[in-house]
Amino acid sequence: MREEEAKTEGEAMSGSDVTREGSEGGRPGRAAAPEMLRGGSGGDGRGRRKGGKRGGGGRGGRGEQLMAPPAEFESYYGRPVIKAPAWRARDIAGYFFLGGLAGAGSVLAAGAHATGRTTTATAMKISSLAGVSLSTAALVNDLGRPGRFANMLRVVKPTSPMSVGSWLLAAYGPAAGAAAASAVTGKLPRAGAVATGAAALLGPAVATYTAVLAADTAVPAWHGAHRELPYLFAASATAAASGTALVVGPVRETAPARCAAVLAAVADEAVTKAVERRLGMVAETWHQRRAGTLLRTARTLTAAGAAVGAAFGGRSRTLAAAGGLALLAGSACTRFGVFAAGIASAEDPKYTVVPQRAAKEARRTTPTHSAERTQPT
C-alpha cells in the first residue's frame, strides 16, 4: 500500500520543477490536504491563521472568520418598504390647514361673542364657516366623488380617525353655519349663541383630529410623532385663527388675539423641538428638501407675526394686519411642511427599516436588564 501511495504522489508531482526551495508548479498530494484544511503548515504555510492559533479572531471559537462586514439592511433593493399615501398636497395639506383655521376660529369667535367684541366675533364666525366649507371641498376633491364622503357617514367607527373626523365635520359644519348666519342677519340671537357655543366645543377636535388621522398611518415622520403631532396642529391652528382676528378685527378688539398669537408661537416652537427629539433620525425629513424649507419658513413667519402683533397690533391697523398675515402664512407652511416630510419619509426605505431595527434591538435587550433588576440579592 505504501508503494502505491508513493507512486500516486510521484505521478501528481511529475509536472513540477525541482529547485533548492523545493518543487514548483505541482499540486500537493492528498496527504497534505487534511493538514491544509486544518490550518496547519502544509504547502507554503499560508493555511495557518494569524498568530498560529486555531480559531484566532474567529467567531464562537470555531476558527471561522468573517470574509465581509455585517450587512446593514436599509432597503429592499432600493425600493420603498411602505407605499406613500396617494394624497395630493394641495387637497390634503390644504384640508389640514383650513380645518385647523375653522376649528380654532370658532373658539376665538365664542370668546369674542362672550366679551362683547361683536365685530371680531362676526368676522371669525364667517371665516370659520368659510374654512370648514373649503376644507370639506378639498377632502371631497381628493376622494374623487362627493358620494364617497356621504358613504363614510353610513357607519360610526370610534377606532377610525377618518370615521370620527367625518362625523365631526358633519356636526361642526351646520353649527358653524348657523352661528355665522345668525351673526350676519341678526336674527334668532339665542339660537345663534347656542350654535356658537356648539361650534366652539367641537372646534378643538376639528382643529386636531387631522393630526391623529396622519399619525394613524405607517408613515414614519407622522406615526413616530403621534404623541406630539396633535399639539403641533393645535398650536398651528391657534396661530392661524389669531392671525385672522388680527386681520379682520378692529385694533381695539385684538387684545385676546395678540395674546393667543404669542402663546401659539411659543407652543409651536416647543412642540416642534419635542417632535424632532422623538423622531430621532427620521427628523432628517423635517430639515431637508421641500419640507425643511417650508418648516423653517413657518417658524420664522410665526415668530415674526406674533412679535409684530404683540408689539404693534394694538396701535397700528396696518401692522396688526401684517402680523396676522404672517401668522396665517406660517400656519399654512407648517401644514404643508409636515405633509411633505411625511411623504419624503415614506419614499425613503431607510426611515422605515433603521428605526424598526433599532426598536427591535432595544426590545431584545430590555428583558435582560429587567431580569437583572428583579434578581434577589
C-alpha positions as CSV (number, residue, x, y, z in Angstrom):
1,M,0.0,0.0,0.0
2,R,2.8,2.4,0.8
3,E,4.4,1.8,-2.5
4,E,1.1,2.5,-4.3
5,E,0.7,5.8,-2.4
6,A,4.2,6.9,-3.2
7,K,3.7,6.0,-6.8
8,T,0.5,8.1,-6.9
9,E,2.2,11.1,-5.3
10,G,5.1,10.8,-7.7
11,E,2.7,10.9,-10.7
12,A,1.0,14.0,-9.3
13,M,4.3,15.8,-8.9
14,S,5.7,14.7,-12.3
15,G,4.9,18.0,-14.0
16,S,6.8,20.1,-11.4
17,D,10.3,21.7,-11.4
18,V,12.7,21.0,-8.6
19,T,14.6,23.9,-7.1
20,R,16.6,24.5,-3.9
21,E,13.4,25.6,-2.1
22,G,11.5,22.5,-3.2
23,S,9.1,21.7,-6.1
24,E,7.3,24.4,-8.0
25,G,4.3,24.1,-10.3
26,G,3.0,20.9,-8.8
27,R,-0.1,20.3,-6.7
28,P,0.4,18.8,-3.2
29,G,-0.7,15.2,-2.7
30,R,-3.8,14.1,-1.0
31,A,-1.9,13.5,2.3
32,A,-1.3,17.2,2.6
33,A,-4.9,18.3,2.1
34,P,-6.2,17.5,5.6
35,E,-3.3,19.4,7.1
36,M,-4.1,22.5,5.0
37,L,-7.8,22.3,5.8
38,R,-6.9,22.2,9.5
39,G,-4.9,25.4,9.1
40,G,-1.6,23.5,9.5
41,S,1.7,24.1,7.9
42,G,1.0,22.1,4.8
43,G,2.1,23.6,1.4
44,D,3.7,27.0,1.8
45,G,2.2,27.6,5.3
46,R,-0.4,30.1,4.2
47,G,-3.2,28.0,5.7
48,R,-2.1,28.8,9.2
49,R,-4.1,31.5,10.9
50,K,-2.6,34.7,12.2
51,G,-0.6,34.1,15.4
52,G,-0.5,30.3,14.7
53,K,-3.6,29.8,16.9
54,R,-6.5,27.8,15.8
55,G,-9.7,29.9,15.7
56,G,-7.9,33.2,16.4
57,G,-10.2,36.1,15.7
58,G,-12.9,33.7,14.7
59,R,-16.5,33.6,15.8
60,G,-17.5,31.4,18.7
61,G,-14.1,29.7,18.9
62,R,-14.7,27.6,15.8
63,G,-12.0,29.1,13.7
64,E,-14.4,30.9,11.4
65,Q,-13.5,34.3,10.1
66,L,-15.9,36.9,8.5
67,M,-15.0,37.4,4.9
68,A,-17.2,40.5,4.6
69,P,-18.6,43.1,7.1
70,P,-22.0,42.5,8.5
71,A,-24.8,43.6,6.2
72,E,-26.6,46.9,7.0
73,F,-30.1,46.4,5.6
74,E,-31.6,49.7,4.8
75,S,-33.9,48.9,1.9
76,Y,-35.4,46.2,-0.2
77,Y,-33.4,46.6,-3.4
78,G,-33.6,50.3,-3.1
79,R,-37.4,50.3,-3.2
80,P,-39.7,51.8,-0.6
81,V,-40.8,49.4,2.1
82,I,-44.2,51.1,2.5
83,K,-46.3,52.8,0.0
84,A,-46.5,56.5,0.3
85,P,-50.0,58.0,0.6
86,A,-51.7,58.8,-2.7
87,W,-53.0,62.1,-1.2
88,R,-52.4,65.3,-3.1
89,A,-50.6,68.0,-1.2
90,R,-52.9,70.8,-2.4
91,D,-56.0,68.9,-1.2
92,I,-55.0,67.2,2.0
93,A,-52.4,69.7,3.3
94,G,-55.0,72.4,2.5
95,Y,-57.6,70.3,4.3
96,F,-55.3,70.2,7.3
97,F,-54.8,73.9,7.3
98,L,-58.4,75.1,6.6
99,G,-59.8,72.7,9.2
100,G,-57.5,74.0,11.8
101,L,-58.3,77.6,10.9
102,A,-62.0,76.9,11.2
103,G,-61.9,74.9,14.5
104,A,-59.6,77.4,16.3
105,G,-61.5,80.3,14.8
106,S,-64.8,79.1,16.4
107,V,-63.1,79.1,19.8
108,L,-61.9,82.7,19.4
109,A,-65.3,83.7,18.0
110,A,-67.1,82.3,21.0
111,G,-64.7,84.3,23.3
112,A,-65.3,87.5,21.3
113,H,-69.0,86.9,21.4
114,A,-69.0,86.4,25.2
115,T,-66.9,89.6,25.8
116,G,-68.9,91.9,23.6
117,R,-66.4,92.1,20.7
118,T,-69.1,91.8,18.1
119,T,-67.2,92.9,15.0
120,T,-64.4,90.4,15.7
121,A,-66.9,87.7,16.7
122,T,-68.9,88.1,13.4
123,A,-65.8,88.1,11.3
124,M,-64.4,85.0,13.0
125,K,-67.7,83.1,12.6
126,I,-67.7,83.9,8.9
127,S,-64.1,82.8,8.5
128,S,-64.8,79.6,10.3
129,L,-67.7,78.8,8.1
130,A,-65.6,79.6,5.0
131,G,-62.7,77.4,6.4
132,V,-64.8,74.3,7.1
133,S,-66.6,74.7,3.7
134,L,-63.3,74.9,1.8
135,S,-61.8,72.1,3.9
136,T,-64.7,69.8,3.1
137,A,-64.4,70.7,-0.6
138,A,-60.7,69.8,-0.5
139,L,-61.4,66.5,1.1
140,V,-64.2,65.6,-1.4
141,N,-61.9,66.7,-4.3
142,D,-59.3,64.3,-3.1
143,L,-61.8,61.5,-2.6
144,G,-62.9,62.0,-6.2
145,R,-66.7,61.9,-5.8
146,P,-69.0,63.6,-3.2
147,G,-70.7,60.3,-2.7
148,R,-67.7,58.8,-1.0
149,F,-67.9,61.4,1.8
150,A,-71.5,60.5,2.3
151,N,-70.6,56.8,2.4
152,M,-68.3,57.5,5.3
153,L,-71.4,58.7,7.3
154,R,-73.1,55.3,6.9
155,V,-71.3,53.9,10.0
156,V,-69.8,55.2,13.2
157,K,-66.4,53.6,13.9
158,P,-64.8,55.2,17.0
159,T,-61.5,53.4,16.3
160,S,-61.2,55.0,12.8
161,P,-59.9,58.6,12.7
162,M,-61.4,59.1,9.3
163,S,-64.9,58.0,10.5
164,V,-64.7,60.2,13.6
165,G,-63.4,63.1,11.5
166,S,-66.3,62.7,9.0
167,W,-68.8,62.9,11.8
168,L,-67.0,65.8,13.4
169,L,-67.3,67.8,10.1
170,A,-70.9,66.7,9.7
171,A,-71.8,68.1,13.1
172,Y,-69.5,71.1,13.2
173,G,-70.4,72.5,9.7
174,P,-74.1,73.1,10.5
175,A,-73.2,74.6,13.9
176,A,-70.7,77.0,12.3
177,G,-73.1,77.9,9.5
178,A,-76.0,78.6,12.0
179,A,-73.7,80.8,14.1
180,A,-72.5,82.8,11.1
181,A,-76.0,83.2,9.7
182,S,-77.3,84.5,13.0
183,A,-74.4,86.9,13.4
184,V,-74.8,88.3,9.9
185,T,-78.6,88.6,9.8
186,G,-79.1,89.5,13.5
187,K,-82.0,87.0,13.6
188,L,-82.5,84.3,16.3
189,P,-79.7,85.6,18.6
190,R,-80.4,82.9,21.2
191,A,-80.1,80.1,18.6
192,G,-77.1,81.8,17.2
193,A,-75.5,81.8,20.7
194,V,-76.2,78.1,21.1
195,A,-74.7,77.4,17.7
196,T,-71.7,79.5,18.6
197,G,-71.1,77.5,21.8
198,A,-71.6,74.2,20.0
199,A,-69.1,75.2,17.3
200,A,-66.6,76.2,20.0
201,L,-67.0,72.9,21.8
202,L,-66.3,70.9,18.5
203,G,-63.7,73.3,17.3
204,P,-60.6,71.9,19.1
205,A,-61.4,68.4,17.9
206,V,-61.9,69.7,14.3
207,A,-58.5,71.5,14.5
208,T,-56.5,68.5,15.8
209,Y,-58.2,65.3,14.5
210,T,-56.3,65.6,11.2
211,A,-53.1,65.0,13.2
212,V,-54.5,61.8,14.6
213,L,-55.6,60.8,11.0
214,A,-52.0,61.3,9.8
215,A,-50.3,59.7,12.7
216,D,-52.5,56.6,12.4
217,T,-50.7,55.7,9.2
218,A,-47.4,53.8,8.8
219,V,-45.6,56.9,7.5
220,P,-42.5,57.3,9.8
221,A,-42.5,61.1,10.0
222,W,-46.1,61.1,11.2
223,H,-46.5,57.9,13.1
224,G,-43.3,58.4,15.0
225,A,-44.6,61.7,16.3
226,H,-48.1,60.5,17.2
227,R,-47.9,61.9,20.7
228,E,-46.8,65.4,19.8
229,L,-48.4,65.9,16.4
230,P,-51.9,66.9,17.7
231,Y,-50.3,69.6,19.9
232,L,-48.4,70.9,16.9
233,F,-51.6,71.1,14.9
234,A,-53.4,72.8,17.8
235,A,-50.6,75.5,18.1
236,S,-50.6,76.0,14.3
237,A,-54.4,76.3,14.2
238,T,-54.3,78.8,17.1
239,A,-51.7,80.9,15.2
240,A,-53.9,80.9,12.1
241,A,-57.1,81.9,14.0
242,S,-55.3,84.6,15.9
243,G,-53.8,85.9,12.7
244,T,-57.3,86.0,11.1
245,A,-58.6,88.0,14.1
246,L,-55.7,90.5,13.7
247,V,-56.5,90.9,10.0
248,V,-60.3,91.3,10.3
249,G,-60.8,92.7,13.7
250,P,-60.6,96.4,14.9
251,V,-57.5,97.3,16.8
252,R,-59.4,97.9,20.0
253,E,-60.7,94.3,20.0
254,T,-57.5,92.4,19.2
255,A,-56.0,92.0,22.7
256,P,-57.1,88.4,23.1
257,A,-55.9,87.5,19.6
258,R,-52.5,89.1,20.3
259,C,-52.1,87.0,23.5
260,A,-53.2,83.9,21.6
261,A,-50.7,84.5,18.9
262,V,-47.8,84.7,21.4
263,L,-48.9,81.5,23.1
264,A,-49.3,79.8,19.8
265,A,-45.8,80.8,18.7
266,V,-44.2,79.6,21.9
267,A,-46.1,76.3,21.8
268,D,-45.3,75.8,18.1
269,E,-41.5,76.2,18.8
270,A,-41.6,73.9,21.9
271,V,-43.6,71.2,20.3
272,T,-41.5,71.2,17.1
273,K,-38.4,70.6,19.1
274,A,-40.1,67.8,21.0
275,V,-41.1,66.2,17.7
276,E,-37.6,66.3,16.5
277,R,-36.3,64.6,19.6
278,R,-39.0,61.9,19.4
279,L,-38.3,61.1,15.7
280,G,-34.5,60.7,16.0
281,M,-33.0,60.1,12.6
282,V,-36.4,60.4,10.9
283,A,-36.3,64.1,11.9
284,E,-34.0,64.5,9.0
285,T,-37.1,64.6,6.8
286,W,-38.2,67.7,8.7
287,H,-35.0,69.5,7.8
288,Q,-34.3,68.5,4.2
289,R,-35.7,69.4,0.8
290,R,-39.1,71.0,0.4
291,A,-40.3,70.0,3.9
292,G,-37.2,71.7,5.5
293,T,-37.7,74.9,3.6
294,L,-41.4,75.1,4.5
295,L,-40.9,74.3,8.1
296,R,-38.1,76.8,8.6
297,T,-40.2,79.4,6.8
298,A,-43.1,78.5,9.1
299,R,-41.2,79.0,12.3
300,T,-39.8,82.4,11.0
301,L,-43.2,83.7,9.9
302,T,-45.0,82.5,13.1
303,A,-42.4,84.1,15.4
304,A,-42.3,87.3,13.4
305,G,-46.1,87.5,13.2
306,A,-46.5,87.0,16.9
307,A,-43.9,89.6,17.7
308,V,-45.3,92.2,15.4
309,G,-48.8,91.6,16.6
310,A,-47.9,91.8,20.2
311,A,-45.8,94.9,19.8
312,F,-47.8,97.0,17.4
313,G,-51.1,95.2,16.9
314,G,-52.8,97.4,19.5
315,R,-51.7,100.6,17.9
316,S,-51.5,100.2,14.1
317,R,-54.1,98.6,12.0
318,T,-51.6,98.1,9.2
319,L,-49.0,96.4,11.4
320,A,-51.7,94.3,13.0
321,A,-52.8,93.1,9.6
322,A,-49.2,92.4,8.6
323,G,-48.6,90.4,11.7
324,G,-51.8,88.5,11.1
325,L,-50.9,87.6,7.5
326,A,-47.5,86.3,8.7
327,L,-49.2,84.1,11.2
328,L,-51.6,82.7,8.6
329,A,-48.8,82.1,6.2
330,G,-46.7,80.4,8.9
331,S,-49.6,78.1,9.8
332,A,-50.1,77.1,6.2
333,C,-46.4,76.4,5.8
334,T,-46.4,74.2,8.9
335,R,-49.2,72.0,7.5
336,F,-47.7,71.7,4.0
337,G,-44.2,71.1,5.5
338,V,-45.4,68.3,7.8
339,F,-47.2,66.8,4.8
340,A,-44.0,67.0,2.7
341,A,-41.9,65.5,5.5
342,G,-44.3,62.5,5.7
343,I,-44.2,61.8,2.0
344,A,-40.4,62.0,2.0
345,S,-40.1,59.6,4.9
346,A,-42.4,57.1,3.2
347,E,-40.4,57.2,-0.1
348,D,-37.0,56.6,1.5
349,P,-36.9,53.0,2.9
350,K,-34.2,53.7,5.5
351,Y,-36.6,55.7,7.6
352,T,-38.8,52.6,7.9
353,V,-36.1,50.0,8.3
354,V,-33.5,51.5,10.5
355,P,-35.8,52.7,13.3
356,Q,-37.6,49.4,13.4
357,R,-34.3,47.5,13.7
358,A,-33.2,49.8,16.5
359,A,-36.5,49.3,18.3
360,K,-36.1,45.5,17.9
361,E,-32.7,45.6,19.4
362,A,-34.0,47.7,22.3
363,R,-36.8,45.3,23.0
364,R,-34.3,42.4,22.9
365,T,-32.0,43.9,25.5
366,T,-34.7,45.3,27.8
367,P,-35.9,42.0,29.3
368,T,-32.2,41.2,30.2
369,H,-31.9,44.4,32.2
370,S,-35.3,44.0,33.8
371,A,-34.4,40.4,34.8
372,E,-31.2,41.6,36.4
373,R,-33.1,44.2,38.4
374,T,-35.6,41.6,39.7
375,Q,-33.0,39.1,40.8
376,P,-33.0,38.6,44.6
377,T,-30.0,39.9,46.5
